[in-house]
Amino acid sequence: MEELIKREKDLNEVSLMPPLVWSYIGDSVYELYIRTRLVNLTKLKPHKLHIESIKYVKASAQANILNKIYDKLSEEEKDIVRRARNAENHHLPKNATSTDYMYATAFEGLIGYLYLAKKDARLKEILEMTII
């Protein structure tokens, strides 16, 4: 995929991005990870793949994941989570509590930050922690 998508920002630029930008890209990265994993490990048809993926990508699931992995994060990663969690977001969640949505945004922010910062080994470790 690296050949298709060039991540041209340097670490300093990534650190200065608004946390909701990290969350925006993190949402896509995480959903692609889950979808790819399900396609590779199951023989489900598309509708069932969608139903199964929702179990992982919905806000409450992401909030739970963040809670479970939080103690395994570095101080820098916890700071990224805090910044993304506290970012002012005017989106009102439809199918989640405000708290779950806030922590899901924080989780997606961490994923997006690691992706944009090209910390691929750590991103892979954290993604693998999400499968429980």
N, CA, C and O atoms as a printed pandas DataFrame, in Angstrom:
     atom_number atom_name residue_name chain_id  residue_number  x_coord  y_coord  z_coord
0              1         N          MET        A               1    0.815   -1.179    0.000
1              2        CA          MET        A               1    0.000    0.000    0.000
2              3         C          MET        A               1    0.871    1.259    0.000
3              4         O          MET        A               1    0.464    2.305   -0.507
4              5         N          GLU        A               2    2.057    1.147    0.567
5              6        CA          GLU        A               2    2.950    2.296    0.646
6              7         C          GLU        A               2    3.209    2.893   -0.734
7              8         O          GLU        A               2    3.364    4.105   -0.880
8              9         N          GLU        A               3    3.253    2.021   -1.747
9             10        CA          GLU        A               3    3.493    2.514   -3.090
10            11         C          GLU        A               3    2.324    3.364   -3.578
11            12         O          GLU        A               3    2.520    4.296   -4.358
12            13         N          LEU        A               4    1.113    3.052   -3.128
13            14        CA          LEU        A               4   -0.070    3.780   -3.561
14            15         C          LEU        A               4   -0.249    5.098   -2.827
15            16         O          LEU        A               4   -0.705    6.085   -3.405
16            17         N          ILE        A               5    0.111    5.108   -1.563
17            18        CA          ILE        A               5   -0.131    6.279   -0.732
18            19         C          ILE        A               5    1.179    6.744   -0.141
19            20         O          ILE        A               5    1.800    6.033    0.649
20            21         N          LYS        A               6    1.598    7.924   -0.516
21            22        CA          LYS        A               6    2.835    8.467    0.026
22            23         C          LYS        A               6    2.509    9.337    1.233
23            24         O          LYS        A               6    1.707   10.268    1.162
24            25         N          ARG        A               7    3.160    8.999    2.342
25            26        CA          ARG        A               7    3.008    9.794    3.556
26            27         C          ARG        A               7    4.195   10.737    3.600
27            28         O          ARG        A               7    5.275   10.356    4.050
28            29         N          GLU        A               8    4.007   11.946    3.145
29            30        CA          GLU        A               8    5.117   12.855    2.955
30            31         C          GLU        A               8    5.359   13.829    4.100
31            32         O          GLU        A               8    6.304   14.617    4.054
32            33         N          LYS        A               9    4.536   13.784    5.100
33            34        CA          LYS        A               9    4.719   14.687    6.237
34            35         C          LYS        A               9    5.861   14.181    7.114
35            36         O          LYS        A               9    6.039   12.975    7.286
36            37         N          ASP        A              10    6.643   15.133    7.674
37            38        CA          ASP        A              10    7.656   14.704    8.633
38            39         C          ASP        A              10    7.033   14.698   10.033
39            40         O          ASP        A              10    5.927   15.200   10.233
40            41         N          LEU        A              11    7.747   14.131   10.981
41            42        CA          LEU        A              11    7.217   13.942   12.327
42            43         C          LEU        A              11    6.785   15.259   12.956
43            44         O          LEU        A              11    5.761   15.312   13.638
44            45         N          ASN        A              12    7.548   16.313   12.735
45            46        CA          ASN        A              12    7.185   17.611   13.305
46            47         C          ASN        A              12    5.864   18.110   12.730
47            48         O          ASN        A              12    5.016   18.612   13.469
48            49         N          GLU        A              13    5.683   17.976   11.421
49            50        CA          GLU        A              13    4.421   18.388   10.793
50            51         C          GLU        A              13    3.249   17.579   11.328
51            52         O          GLU        A              13    2.175   18.124   11.583
52            53         N          VAL        A              14    3.455   16.283   11.499
53            54        CA          VAL        A              14    2.396   15.415   12.013
54            55         C          VAL        A              14    2.030   15.834   13.431
55            56         O          VAL        A              14    0.849   15.890   13.773
56            57         N          SER        A              15    3.018   16.127   14.250
57            58        CA          SER        A              15    2.769   16.529   15.634
58            59         C          SER        A              15    1.975   17.826   15.734
59            60         O          SER        A              15    1.255   18.041   16.709
60            61         N          LEU        A              16    2.103   18.682   14.739
61            62        CA          LEU        A              16    1.415   19.977   14.754
62            63         C          LEU        A              16    0.028   19.932   14.116
63            64         O          LEU        A              16   -0.702   20.923   14.153
64            65         N          MET        A              17   -0.337   18.807   13.539
65            66        CA          MET        A              17   -1.671   18.688   12.926
66            67         C          MET        A              17   -2.749   18.720   14.004
67            68         O          MET        A              17   -2.512   18.316   15.143
68            69         N          PRO        A              18   -3.927   19.199   13.640
69            70        CA          PRO        A              18   -5.044   19.106   14.591
70            71         C          PRO        A              18   -5.352   17.634   14.893
71            72         O          PRO        A              18   -5.373   16.811   13.977
72            73         N          PRO        A              19   -5.588   17.299   16.150
73            74        CA          PRO        A              19   -5.863   15.909   16.513
74            75         C          PRO        A              19   -7.026   15.277   15.754
75            76         O          PRO        A              19   -7.024   14.068   15.522
76            77         N          LEU        A              20   -8.010   16.070   15.365
77            78        CA          LEU        A              20   -9.124   15.487   14.609
78            79         C          LEU        A              20   -8.698   15.050   13.208
79            80         O          LEU        A              20   -9.366   14.222   12.589
80            81         N          VAL        A              21   -7.599   15.595   12.710
81            82        CA          VAL        A              21   -7.038   15.114   11.432
82            83         C          VAL        A              21   -6.453   13.721   11.647
83            84         O          VAL        A              21   -6.626   12.837   10.808
84            85         N          TRP        A              22   -5.762   13.526   12.769
85            86        CA          TRP        A              22   -5.254   12.181   13.090
86            87         C          TRP        A              22   -6.413   11.197   13.165
87            88         O          TRP        A              22   -6.334   10.090   12.634
88            89         N          SER        A              23   -7.489   11.610   13.831
89            90        CA          SER        A              23   -8.650   10.729   13.995
90            91         C          SER        A              23   -9.295   10.417   12.651
91            92         O          SER        A              23   -9.742    9.293   12.418
92            93         N          TYR        A              24   -9.343   11.402   11.777
93            94        CA          TYR        A              24   -9.929   11.228   10.447
94            95         C          TYR        A              24   -9.203   10.115    9.688
95            96         O          TYR        A              24   -9.836    9.211    9.142
96            97         N          ILE        A              25   -7.879   10.188    9.661
97            98        CA          ILE        A              25   -7.124    9.169    8.935
98            99         C          ILE        A              25   -7.085    7.865    9.721
99           100         O          ILE        A              25   -7.090    6.786    9.128
100          101         N          GLY        A              26   -7.048    7.954   11.042
101          102        CA          GLY        A              26   -7.020    6.755   11.885
102          103         C          GLY        A              26   -8.269    5.912   11.718
103          104         O          GLY        A              26   -8.200    4.684   11.753
104          105         N          ASP        A              27   -9.407    6.557   11.537
105          106        CA          ASP        A              27  -10.658    5.846   11.295
106          107         C          ASP        A              27  -10.520    4.959   10.060
107          108         O          ASP        A              27  -10.913    3.793   10.083
108          109         N          SER        A              28   -9.972    5.504    9.000
109          110        CA          SER        A              28   -9.798    4.737    7.760
110          111         C          SER        A              28   -8.780    3.620    7.907
111          112         O          SER        A              28   -9.005    2.501    7.444
112          113         N          VAL        A              29   -7.663    3.922    8.552
113          114        CA          VAL        A              29   -6.610    2.920    8.733
114          115         C          VAL        A              29   -7.139    1.745    9.542
115          116         O          VAL        A              29   -6.923    0.587    9.183
116          117         N          TYR        A              30   -7.837    2.048   10.645
117          118        CA          TYR        A              30   -8.350    0.976   11.500
118          119         C          TYR        A              30   -9.425    0.158   10.788
119          120         O          TYR        A              30   -9.434   -1.070   10.875
120          121         N          GLU        A              31  -10.320    0.829   10.093
121          122        CA          GLU        A              31  -11.369    0.093    9.393
122          123         C          GLU        A              31  -10.769   -0.790    8.294
123          124         O          GLU        A              31  -11.211   -1.923    8.104
124          125         N          LEU        A              32   -9.785   -0.291    7.583
125          126        CA          LEU        A              32   -9.129   -1.109    6.562
126          127         C          LEU        A              32   -8.444   -2.315    7.194
127          128         O          LEU        A              32   -8.501   -3.416    6.647
128          129         N          TYR        A              33   -7.799   -2.117    8.336
129          130        CA          TYR        A              33   -7.160   -3.223    9.042
130          131         C          TYR        A              33   -8.192   -4.293    9.400
131          132         O          TYR        A              33   -7.977   -5.477    9.139
132          133         N          ILE        A              34   -9.294   -3.883    9.989
133          134        CA          ILE        A              34  -10.333   -4.833   10.399
134          135         C          ILE        A              34  -10.927   -5.536    9.187
135          136         O          ILE        A              34  -11.076   -6.758    9.190
136          137         N          ARG        A              35  -11.265   -4.781    8.159
137          138        CA          ARG        A              35  -11.855   -5.403    6.963
138          139         C          ARG        A              35  -10.896   -6.396    6.313
139          140         O          ARG        A              35  -11.298   -7.490    5.915
140          141         N          THR        A              36   -9.638   -6.012    6.210
141          142        CA          THR        A              36   -8.643   -6.899    5.603
142          143         C          THR        A              36   -8.488   -8.169    6.430
143          144         O          THR        A              36   -8.422   -9.271    5.886
144          145         N          ARG        A              37   -8.430   -8.006    7.730
145          146        CA          ARG        A              37   -8.301   -9.164    8.619
146          147         C          ARG        A              37   -9.493  -10.113    8.457
147          148         O          ARG        A              37   -9.316  -11.328    8.370
148          149         N          LEU        A              38  -10.693   -9.560    8.417
149          150        CA          LEU        A              38  -11.885  -10.395    8.259
150          151         C          LEU        A              38  -11.903  -11.114    6.911
151          152         O          LEU        A              38  -12.269  -12.287    6.835
152          153         N          VAL        A              39  -11.514  -10.422    5.863
153          154        CA          VAL        A              39  -11.457  -11.056    4.534
154          155         C          VAL        A              39  -10.437  -12.178    4.524
155          156         O          VAL        A              39  -10.670  -13.231    3.931
156          157         N          ASN        A              40   -9.304  -11.955    5.180
157          158        CA          ASN        A              40   -8.244  -12.961    5.186
158          159         C          ASN        A              40   -8.546  -14.163    6.078
159          160         O          ASN        A              40   -8.071  -15.268    5.813
160          161         N          LEU        A              41   -9.325  -13.956    7.122
161          162        CA          LEU        A              41   -9.536  -15.027    8.104
162          163         C          LEU        A              41  -10.899  -15.703    8.036
163          164         O          LEU        A              41  -11.130  -16.702    8.719
164          165         N          THR        A              42  -11.795  -15.172    7.225
165          166        CA          THR        A              42  -13.131  -15.762    7.136
166          167         C          THR        A              42  -13.515  -15.990    5.685
167          168         O          THR        A              42  -12.812  -15.581    4.761
168          169         N          LYS        A              43  -14.619  -16.637    5.518
169          170        CA          LYS        A              43  -15.175  -16.820    4.175
170          171         C          LYS        A              43  -16.564  -16.182    4.100
171          172         O          LYS        A              43  -17.442  -16.639    3.368
172          173         N          LEU        A              44  -16.733  -15.115    4.879
173          174        CA          LEU        A              44  -18.026  -14.452    4.946
174          175         C          LEU        A              44  -18.336  -13.702    3.657
175          176         O          LEU        A              44  -17.437  -13.251    2.948
176          177         N          LYS        A              45  -19.610  -13.583    3.375
177          178        CA          LYS        A              45  -20.072  -12.788    2.234
178          179         C          LYS        A              45  -20.063  -11.315    2.653
179          180         O          LYS        A              45  -20.030  -11.013    3.846
180          181         N          PRO        A              46  -20.093  -10.398    1.683
181          182        CA          PRO        A              46  -19.938   -8.969    1.989
182          183         C          PRO        A              46  -20.859   -8.433    3.087
183          184         O          PRO        A              46  -20.403   -7.692    3.958
184          185         N          HIS        A              47  -22.124   -8.787    3.062
185          186        CA          HIS        A              47  -23.026   -8.263    4.093
186          187         C          HIS        A              47  -22.609   -8.751    5.480
187          188         O          HIS        A              47  -22.615   -7.976    6.436
188          189         N          LYS        A              48  -22.253  -10.012    5.593
189          190        CA          LYS        A              48  -21.811  -10.560    6.876
190          191         C          LYS        A              48  -20.459   -9.957    7.293
191          192         O          LYS        A              48  -20.204   -9.745    8.479
192          193         N          LEU        A              49  -19.606   -9.687    6.308
193          194        CA          LEU        A              49  -18.336   -9.007    6.610
194          195         C          LEU        A              49  -18.614   -7.640    7.242
195          196         O          LEU        A              49  -17.974   -7.249    8.218
196          197         N          HIS        A              50  -19.570   -6.935    6.672
197          198        CA          HIS        A              50  -19.937   -5.620    7.192
198          199         C          HIS        A              50  -20.461   -5.726    8.626
199          200         O          HIS        A              50  -20.048   -4.970    9.504
200          201         N          ILE        A              51  -21.360   -6.658    8.847
201          202        CA          ILE        A              51  -21.935   -6.852   10.178
202          203         C          ILE        A              51  -20.833   -7.183   11.193
203          204         O          ILE        A              51  -20.822   -6.656   12.305
204          205         N          GLU        A              52  -19.918   -8.054   10.798
205          206        CA          GLU        A              52  -18.833   -8.449   11.704
206          207         C          GLU        A              52  -17.873   -7.281   11.951
207          208         O          GLU        A              52  -17.410   -7.092   13.076
208          209         N          SER        A              53  -17.574   -6.504   10.922
209          210        CA          SER        A              53  -16.628   -5.392   11.092
210          211         C          SER        A              53  -17.176   -4.328   12.037
211          212         O          SER        A              53  -16.416   -3.692   12.767
212          213         N          ILE        A              54  -18.484   -4.134   12.026
213          214        CA          ILE        A              54  -19.099   -3.140   12.906
214          215         C          ILE        A              54  -18.803   -3.451   14.367
215          216         O          ILE        A              54  -18.679   -2.534   15.179
216          217         N          LYS        A              55  -18.691   -4.716   14.708
217          218        CA          LYS        A              55  -18.400   -5.108   16.090
218          219         C          LYS        A              55  -17.076   -4.513   16.576
219          220         O          LYS        A              55  -16.894   -4.289   17.772
220          221         N          TYR        A              56  -16.161   -4.262   15.649
221          222        CA          TYR        A              56  -14.846   -3.741   15.991
222          223         C          TYR        A              56  -14.731   -2.232   15.823
223          224         O          TYR        A              56  -14.011   -1.576   16.576
224          225         N          VAL        A              57  -15.435   -1.679   14.843
225          226        CA          VAL        A              57  -15.217   -0.273   14.506
226          227         C          VAL        A              57  -16.225    0.680   15.134
227          228         O          VAL        A              57  -16.057    1.895   15.035
228          229         N          LYS        A              58  -17.261    0.166   15.774
229          230        CA          LYS        A              58  -18.219    1.074   16.412
230          231         C          LYS        A              58  -17.548    1.770   17.601
231          232         O          LYS        A              58  -16.580    1.265   18.170
232          233         N          ALA        A              59  -18.076    2.915   17.955
233          234        CA          ALA        A              59  -17.452    3.758   18.980
234          235         C          ALA        A              59  -17.270    3.034   20.309
235          236         O          ALA        A              59  -16.211    3.142   20.928
236          237         N          SER        A              60  -18.276    2.305   20.751
237          238        CA          SER        A              60  -18.158    1.626   22.050
238          239         C          SER        A              60  -17.043    0.588   22.034
239          240         O          SER        A              60  -16.343    0.418   23.032
240          241         N          ALA        A              61  -16.873   -0.106   20.917
241          242        CA          ALA        A              61  -15.803   -1.111   20.808
242          243         C          ALA        A              61  -14.433   -0.430   20.834
243          244         O          ALA        A              61  -13.514   -0.904   21.502
244          245         N          GLN        A              62  -14.299    0.676   20.110
245          246        CA          GLN        A              62  -13.020    1.385   20.092
246          247         C          GLN        A              62  -12.697    1.972   21.467
247          248         O          GLN        A              62  -11.542    1.960   21.893
248          249         N          ALA        A              63  -13.714    2.482   22.156
249          250        CA          ALA        A              63  -13.500    3.012   23.505
250          251         C          ALA        A              63  -13.027    1.893   24.442
251          252         O          ALA        A              63  -12.126    2.103   25.255
252          253         N          ASN        A              64  -13.629    0.713   24.329
253          254        CA          ASN        A              64  -13.212   -0.433   25.148
254          255         C          ASN        A              64  -11.788   -0.859   24.826
255          256         O          ASN        A              64  -11.013   -1.178   25.728
256          257         N          ILE        A              65  -11.449   -0.866   23.562
257          258        CA          ILE        A              65  -10.088   -1.235   23.151
258          259         C          ILE        A              65   -9.076   -0.266   23.756
259          260         O          ILE        A              65   -8.062   -0.681   24.317
260          261         N          LEU        A              66   -9.364    1.029   23.637
261          262        CA          LEU        A              66   -8.445    2.018   24.194
262          263         C          LEU        A              66   -8.262    1.797   25.691
263          264         O          LEU        A              66   -7.146    1.882   26.205
264          265         N          ASN        A              67   -9.335    1.521   26.374
265          266        CA          ASN        A              67   -9.266    1.261   27.815
266          267         C          ASN        A              67   -8.380    0.047   28.115
267          268         O          ASN        A              67   -7.615    0.065   29.079
268          269         N          LYS        A              68   -8.476   -0.996   27.305
269          270        CA          LYS        A              68   -7.706   -2.225   27.531
270          271         C          LYS        A              68   -6.223   -2.080   27.218
271          272         O          LYS        A              68   -5.389   -2.728   27.851
272          273         N          ILE        A              69   -5.889   -1.233   26.244
273          274        CA          ILE        A              69   -4.484   -1.107   25.848
274          275         C          ILE        A              69   -3.792    0.095   26.476
275          276         O          ILE        A              69   -2.576    0.240   26.343
276          277         N          TYR        A              70   -4.527    0.945   27.146
277          278        CA          TYR        A              70   -3.982    2.223   27.620
278          279         C          TYR        A              70   -2.703    2.060   28.435
279          280         O          TYR        A              70   -1.754    2.819   28.239
280          281         N          ASP        A              71   -2.656    1.107   29.326
281          282        CA          ASP        A              71   -1.471    0.916   30.173
282          283         C          ASP        A              71   -0.247    0.444   29.392
283          284         O          ASP        A              71    0.873    0.506   29.898
284          285         N          LYS        A              72   -0.451   -0.022   28.176
285          286        CA          LYS        A              72    0.662   -0.490   27.345
286          287         C          LYS        A              72    1.201    0.617   26.436
287          288         O          LYS        A              72    2.140    0.396   25.671
288          289         N          LEU        A              73    0.603    1.807   26.525
289          290        CA          LEU        A              73    1.033    2.921   25.683
290          291         C          LEU        A              73    2.185    3.670   26.335
291          292         O          LEU        A              73    2.304    3.726   27.559
292          293         N          SER        A              74    3.029    4.242   25.488
293          294        CA          SER        A              74    4.113    5.090   25.982
294          295         C          SER        A              74    3.518    6.422   26.452
295          296         O          SER        A              74    2.354    6.720   26.185
296          297         N          GLU        A              75    4.320    7.206   27.145
297          298        CA          GLU        A              75    3.845    8.529   27.584
298          299         C          GLU        A              75    3.503    9.401   26.380
299          300         O          GLU        A              75    2.519   10.140   26.411
300          301         N          GLU        A              76    4.304    9.323   25.321
301          302        CA          GLU        A              76    4.019   10.095   24.104
302          303         C          GLU        A              76    2.666    9.672   23.522
303          304         O          GLU        A              76    1.864   10.518   23.126
304          305         N          GLU        A              77    2.421    8.374   23.475
305          306        CA          GLU        A              77    1.149    7.878   22.935
306          307         C          GLU        A              77   -0.023    8.288   23.815
307          308         O          GLU        A              77   -1.093    8.617   23.303
308          309         N          LYS        A              78    0.162    8.272   25.124
309          310        CA          LYS        A              78   -0.896    8.728   26.030
310          311         C          LYS        A              78   -1.185   10.212   25.812
311          312         O          LYS        A              78   -2.330   10.648   25.924
312          313         N          ASP        A              79   -0.150   10.980   25.503
313          314        CA          ASP        A              79   -0.351   12.400   25.209
314          315         C          ASP        A              79   -1.150   12.574   23.913
315          316         O          ASP        A              79   -2.027   13.435   23.831
316          317         N          ILE        A              80   -0.848   11.764   22.918
317          318        CA          ILE        A              80   -1.595   11.802   21.654
318          319         C          ILE        A              80   -3.062   11.474   21.928
319          320         O          ILE        A              80   -3.961   12.149   21.426
320          321         N          VAL        A              81   -3.295   10.442   22.719
321          322        CA          VAL        A              81   -4.659   10.044   23.084
322          323         C          VAL        A              81   -5.372   11.194   23.794
323          324         O          VAL        A              81   -6.515   11.515   23.470
324          325         N          ARG        A              82   -4.701   11.803   24.750
325          326        CA          ARG        A              82   -5.306   12.914   25.498
326          327         C          ARG        A              82   -5.674   14.066   24.574
327          328         O          ARG        A              82   -6.767   14.624   24.668
328          329         N          ARG        A              83   -4.757   14.416   23.681
329          330        CA          ARG        A              83   -5.019   15.520   22.747
330          331         C          ARG        A              83   -6.206   15.210   21.842
331          332         O          ARG        A              83   -7.054   16.070   21.606
332          333         N          ALA        A              84   -6.264   13.987   21.339
333          334        CA          ALA        A              84   -7.382   13.615   20.448
334          335         C          ALA        A              84   -8.690   13.534   21.231
335          336         O          ALA        A              84   -9.739   13.943   20.732
336          337         N          ARG        A              85   -8.633   13.016   22.435
337          338        CA          ARG        A              85   -9.844   12.894   23.266
338          339         C          ARG        A              85  -10.420   14.267   23.595
339          340         O          ARG        A              85  -11.638   14.444   23.621
340          341         N          ASN        A              86   -9.546   15.235   23.847
341          342        CA          ASN        A              86   -9.980   16.558   24.260
342          343         C          ASN        A              86  -10.231   17.518   23.104
343          344         O          ASN        A              86  -10.624   18.663   23.331
344          345         N          ALA        A              87  -10.012   17.072   21.870
345          346        CA          ALA        A              87  -10.234   17.942   20.714
346          347         C          ALA        A              87  -11.711   18.314   20.629
347          348         O          ALA        A              87  -12.591   17.477   20.832
348          349         N          GLU        A              88  -11.958   19.555   20.333
349          350        CA          GLU        A              88  -13.343   20.009   20.232
350          351         C          GLU        A              88  -13.955   19.468   18.952
351          352         O          GLU        A              88  -13.527   19.789   17.844
352          353         N          ASN        A              89  -14.952   18.651   19.137
353          354        CA          ASN        A              89  -15.610   17.990   18.014
354          355         C          ASN        A              89  -17.088   18.357   18.066
355          356         O          ASN        A              89  -17.753   18.137   19.079
356          357         N          HIS        A              90  -17.588   18.905   16.994
357          358        CA          HIS        A              90  -18.986   19.347   16.965
358          359         C          HIS        A              90  -19.926   18.274   16.429
359          360         O          HIS        A              90  -21.117   18.517   16.229
360          361         N          HIS        A              91  -19.380   17.097   16.201
361          362        CA          HIS        A              91  -20.202   16.001   15.692
362          363         C          HIS        A              91  -20.911   15.323   16.859
363          364         O          HIS        A              91  -20.280   14.963   17.852
364          365         N          LEU        A              92  -22.201   15.155   16.736
365          366        CA          LEU        A              92  -22.965   14.455   17.765
366          367         C          LEU        A              92  -23.132   12.999   17.357
367          368         O          LEU        A              92  -23.614   12.713   16.261
368          369         N          PRO        A              93  -22.740   12.085   18.223
369          370        CA          PRO        A              93  -22.844   10.666   17.871
370          371         C          PRO        A              93  -24.298   10.210   17.779
371          372         O          PRO        A              93  -25.140   10.614   18.581
372          373         N          LYS        A              94  -24.578    9.361   16.789
373          374        CA          LYS        A              94  -25.927    8.811   16.624
374          375         C          LYS        A              94  -26.119    7.551   17.451
375          376         O          LYS        A              94  -27.129    7.395   18.136
376          377         N          ASN        A              95  -25.161    6.673   17.382
377          378        CA          ASN        A              95  -25.315    5.351   17.983
378          379         C          ASN        A              95  -24.322    5.079   19.094
379          380         O          ASN        A              95  -23.917    3.937   19.311
380          381         N          ALA        A              96  -23.930    6.138   19.801
381          382        CA          ALA        A              96  -22.947    5.967   20.863
382          383         C          ALA        A              96  -23.154    7.049   21.914
383          384         O          ALA        A              96  -23.761    8.087   21.649
384          385         N          THR        A              97  -22.645    6.789   23.094
385          386        CA          THR        A              97  -22.660    7.837   24.117
386          387         C          THR        A              97  -21.585    8.859   23.772
387          388         O          THR        A              97  -20.656    8.567   23.019
388          389         N          SER        A              98  -21.716   10.038   24.317
389          390        CA          SER        A              98  -20.700   11.070   24.085
390          391         C          SER        A              98  -19.339   10.622   24.601
391          392         O          SER        A              98  -18.312   10.905   23.984
392          393         N          THR        A              99  -19.332    9.928   25.723
393          394        CA          THR        A              99  -18.069    9.442   26.295
394          395         C          THR        A              99  -17.419    8.406   25.385
395          396         O          THR        A              99  -16.224    8.489   25.104
396          397         N          ASP        A             100  -18.203    7.430   24.924
397          398        CA          ASP        A             100  -17.655    6.430   23.999
398          399         C          ASP        A             100  -17.129    7.098   22.744
399          400         O          ASP        A             100  -16.060    6.739   22.250
400          401         N          TYR        A             101  -17.862    8.057   22.228
401          402        CA          TYR        A             101  -17.447    8.737   21.006
402          403         C          TYR        A             101  -16.136    9.487   21.234
403          404         O          TYR        A             101  -15.255    9.475   20.375
404          405         N          MET        A             102  -16.007   10.134   22.381
405          406        CA          MET        A             102  -14.796   10.880   22.711
406          407         C          MET        A             102  -13.585    9.938   22.787
407          408         O          MET        A             102  -12.512   10.266   22.280
408          409         N          TYR        A             103  -13.757    8.775   23.418
409          410        CA          TYR        A             103  -12.649    7.827   23.539
410          411         C          TYR        A             103  -12.374    7.096   22.224
411          412         O          TYR        A             103  -11.232    6.733   21.947
412          413         N          ALA        A             104  -13.402    6.882   21.424
413          414        CA          ALA        A             104  -13.191    6.297   20.097
414          415         C          ALA        A             104  -12.394    7.266   19.228
415          416         O          ALA        A             104  -11.502    6.856   18.486
416          417         N          THR        A             105  -12.722    8.551   19.324
417          418        CA          THR        A             105  -11.967    9.573   18.596
418          419         C          THR        A             105  -10.510    9.573   19.056
419          420         O          THR        A             105   -9.600    9.739   18.243
420          421         N          ALA        A             106  -10.292    9.390   20.344
421          422        CA          ALA        A             106   -8.928    9.328   20.878
422          423         C          ALA        A             106   -8.179    8.116   20.327
423          424         O          ALA        A             106   -7.014    8.220   19.942
424          425         N          PHE        A             107   -8.860    6.959   20.292
425          426        CA          PHE        A             107   -8.247    5.747   19.739
426          427         C          PHE        A             107   -7.890    5.956   18.268
427          428         O          PHE        A             107   -6.779    5.642   17.840
428          429         N          GLU        A             108   -8.836    6.486   17.503
429          430        CA          GLU        A             108   -8.572    6.740   16.082
430          431         C          GLU        A             108   -7.456    7.760   15.905
431          432         O          GLU        A             108   -6.672    7.669   14.961
432          433         N          GLY        A             109   -7.381    8.735   16.816
433          434        CA          GLY        A             109   -6.305    9.717   16.760
434          435         C          GLY        A             109   -4.943    9.073   16.926
435          436         O          GLY        A             109   -3.994    9.413   16.220
436          437         N          LEU        A             110   -4.852    8.144   17.863
437          438        CA          LEU        A             110   -3.594    7.422   18.067
438          439         C          LEU        A             110   -3.219    6.635   16.815
439          440         O          LEU        A             110   -2.074    6.686   16.366
440          441         N          ILE        A             111   -4.175    5.914   16.257
441          442        CA          ILE        A             111   -3.910    5.119   15.048
442          443         C          ILE        A             111   -3.463    6.032   13.910
443          444         O          ILE        A             111   -2.486    5.742   13.220
444          445         N          GLY        A             112   -4.179    7.128   13.720
445          446        CA          GLY        A             112   -3.841    8.068   12.647
446          447         C          GLY        A             112   -2.487    8.710   12.845
447          448         O          GLY        A             112   -1.724    8.862   11.891
448          449         N          TYR        A             113   -2.180    9.088   14.073
449          450        CA          TYR        A             113   -0.884    9.694   14.361
450          451         C          TYR        A             113    0.248    8.727   14.029
451          452         O          TYR        A             113    1.207    9.092   13.350
452          453         N          LEU        A             114    0.129    7.501   14.508
453          454        CA          LEU        A             114    1.183    6.511   14.246
454          455         C          LEU        A             114    1.335    6.256   12.749
455          456         O          LEU        A             114    2.449    6.103   12.248
456          457         N          TYR        A             115    0.225    6.213   12.049
457          458        CA          TYR        A             115    0.263    5.990   10.596
458          459         C          TYR        A             115    0.967    7.157    9.901
459          460         O          TYR        A             115    1.885    6.951    9.107
460          461         N          LEU        A             116    0.534    8.373   10.202
461          462        CA          LEU        A             116    1.105    9.553    9.535
462          463         C          LEU        A             116    2.560    9.782    9.921
463          464         O          LEU        A             116    3.347   10.281    9.117
464          465         N          ALA        A             117    2.919    9.417   11.150
465          466        CA          ALA        A             117    4.298    9.577   11.620
466          467         C          ALA        A             117    5.203    8.444   11.128
467          468         O          ALA        A             117    6.397    8.423   11.427
468          469         N          LYS        A             118    4.638    7.518   10.384
469          470        CA          LYS        A             118    5.365    6.384    9.811
470          471         C          LYS        A             118    5.962    5.476   10.882
471          472         O          LYS        A             118    7.018    4.877   10.677
472          473         N          LYS        A             119    5.291    5.378   12.009
473          474        CA          LYS        A             119    5.728    4.485   13.087
474          475         C          LYS        A             119    5.026    3.146   12.875
475          476         O          LYS        A             119    4.215    2.706   13.690
476          477         N          ASP        A             120    5.364    2.521   11.758
477          478        CA          ASP        A             120    4.642    1.343   11.297
478          479         C          ASP        A             120    4.768    0.138   12.219
479          480         O          ASP        A             120    3.804   -0.606   12.400
480          481         N          ALA        A             121    5.938   -0.062   12.798
481          482        CA          ALA        A             121    6.109   -1.213   13.691
482          483         C          ALA        A             121    5.207   -1.063   14.915
483          484         O          ALA        A             121    4.561   -2.022   15.335
484          485         N          ARG        A             122    5.165    0.139   15.485
485          486        CA          ARG        A             122    4.318    0.365   16.661
486          487         C          ARG        A             122    2.837    0.327   16.280
487          488         O          ARG        A             122    2.011   -0.190   17.033
488          489         N          LEU        A             123    2.513    0.863   15.132
489          490        CA          LEU        A             123    1.133    0.806   14.649
490          491         C          LEU        A             123    0.686   -0.644   14.536
491          492         O          LEU        A             123   -0.416   -0.991   14.961
492          493         N          LYS        A             124    1.526   -1.479   13.971
493          494        CA          LYS        A             124    1.191   -2.896   13.835
494          495         C          LYS        A             124    0.986   -3.543   15.209
495          496         O          LYS        A             124    0.040   -4.308   15.398
496          497         N          GLU        A             125    1.871   -3.236   16.169
497          498        CA          GLU        A             125    1.729   -3.791   17.523
498          499         C          GLU        A             125    0.386   -3.412   18.131
499          500         O          GLU        A             125   -0.312   -4.252   18.700
500          501         N          ILE        A             126    0.034   -2.142   18.004
501          502        CA          ILE        A             126   -1.213   -1.677   18.609
502          503         C          ILE        A             126   -2.414   -2.282   17.885
503          504         O          ILE        A             126   -3.378   -2.691   18.532
504          505         N          LEU        A             127   -2.371   -2.344   16.568
505          506        CA          LEU        A             127   -3.478   -2.957   15.832
506          507         C          LEU        A             127   -3.654   -4.404   16.233
507          508         O          LEU        A             127   -4.783   -4.877   16.364
508          509         N          GLU        A             128   -2.562   -5.115   16.429
509          510        CA          GLU        A             128   -2.658   -6.512   16.834
510          511         C          GLU        A             128   -3.217   -6.646   18.254
511          512         O          GLU        A             128   -3.836   -7.659   18.579
512          513         N          MET        A             129   -3.003   -5.633   19.102
513          514        CA          MET        A             129   -3.579   -5.649   20.456
514          515         C          MET        A             129   -5.100   -5.491   20.421
515          516         O          MET        A             129   -5.784   -5.853   21.379
516          517         N          THR        A             130   -5.627   -4.956   19.331
517          518        CA          THR        A             130   -7.059   -4.665   19.279
518          519         C          THR        A             130   -7.906   -5.913   19.059
519          520         O          THR        A             130   -9.103   -5.916   19.348
520          521         N          ILE        A             131   -7.294   -6.951   18.558
521          522        CA          ILE        A             131   -8.031   -8.184   18.304
522          523         C          ILE        A             131   -7.989   -9.017   19.581
523          524         O          ILE        A             131   -6.955   -9.557   19.972
524          525         N          ILE        A             132   -9.136   -9.097   20.199
525          526        CA          ILE        A             132   -9.215   -9.752   21.518
526          527         C          ILE        A             132   -9.935  -11.086   21.381
527          528         O          ILE        A             132  -10.109  -11.798   22.370
